[in-house]
Amino acid sequence: MKQKSILLFTAIIFSSISFADDLATQSCAGDYLEGKVATPLSYISGKKLKGVELSHTKFHITATDGKDYEVAVDNIFANDYSASTVPYSLKNRLQKGTNVKLCGEKYSDGSGIHWVHTECPNNNNVEGFVIVNGTNLTASKEYCYIF
């Protein structure tokens, strides 16, 4: 009987985790892509806005539709933003082969996706995300004041 209780409890926990992850996917009001990280991450410097470097991290995914997409992540939305390098949280969690869920806005030519971050007031009305194993890596609003 004890084994059945433990098994049932484990099943409920795993289904809850799966449901929470699916819920985040369903709440994407923009363009949604899911796939595996296909390339190493690269740091791209950007202009400064109110003294804050608007750098990006870029990589490619092979999506579930079989196509390759570029991903541009605004580093200031990572919880551990760094002005001069790929934030550790991205470097650590977005390894080649990692499954990632993205919500944002596709490039006009459809070759990639950006705006994969939390929404600051009056930007583009897409509450985007970069989710790995149920964790949103781009949910920081610390620098929203610059927009």
Residue, then its C-alpha position, 0 to 999 in steps of 0.5 A: m500500500k505504501q508503494k502505491s501511495i508513493l507512486l501516486f504522489t510521484a505521478i501527481i507531482f510530475s503531472s503538475i510540473s508538466f501542466a505548469d510548463d504547458l501553461a506557460t506555453q499556452s500563455c504565449a501571446g506572441d510567436y511560439l517556438e520550441g526546439k533544441v539549442a543547435t549552436p554555441l551562444s555568442y555575445i553581441s554588444g549594443k548601443k547604450l540607453k540611459g547608460v545601460e548596455l543593450s547587449h544580446t545573446k544570439f544562438h540558433i535552435t532546431a525547432t520542432d518544425g525541423k527548421d533552423y531559427e536564430v534567437a536574439v535574447d536581450n541580456i538586460f532581462a536575464n536575472d544576472y545581467s552582465a554588460s560585457t558577456v553572456p549572462y551566466s544563467l543563459k550560458n549555464r542553461l542554454q547548452k547545445g542540445t538543451n530543449v528550449k521554449l520561446c515566446g516573442e516576435k518572429y523576424s519579419d522574414g521568419s528566420g528568427i525570433h526576438w522580444v523573448h523577454t518580459e514585457c516592460p510598459n508599452n513596448n510591443n505587448v508580447e509577454g515573451f519568455v525563454i523557458v528551460n526546464g520550467t524556468n523563465l530565464t528572461a523575466s527580470k524587470e530590473y531595467c524596465y525604467i530605461f524604456 
